[in-house]
Amino acid sequence: MTDSSALDPEDRKIVTLARSARARNGVPEGAAVRDETGRTYVAGTVALDSLKLSALQTAVAMAVASGAKSLEAAAVVTEAETASDQDRAVVRDLGGARTPVLVAGPDGTVRTTVTAG
């Protein structure tokens, strides 16, 4: 486990945003990403009959649609122990293999940090 208070303030911010998205929308996961300019994009799980996206996939798609060229970091709030291979791949596509992905529980405590690679 990672002490969330020991996180960089910008990383703490994206964890808080991801947690808020999850709670506000009542979805299984919330995510936030920070682009190369410091802008943040926040999303929850999308579960429509014709479209299924994880929260991280949605947040990355929002970043791309808004013109982001790269990612500095990503965070996901989930019941899962780690980020899925698909989630890490979408972060890697925009941010590169070394982009950190913070994985936090519903209480906002960061369980682990993995790289997108």
Secondary structure, DSSP 8 states (H G I E B T S, - for coil): -B-GGGS-HHHHHHHHHHHHHHHHHT-S-EEEEEETTS-EEEEE-EE-SS-EE-HHHHHHHHHHHTT---EEEEEEE-SSSS--HHHHHHHHHHH-TT-EEEEE-TTS-EEEEEE--
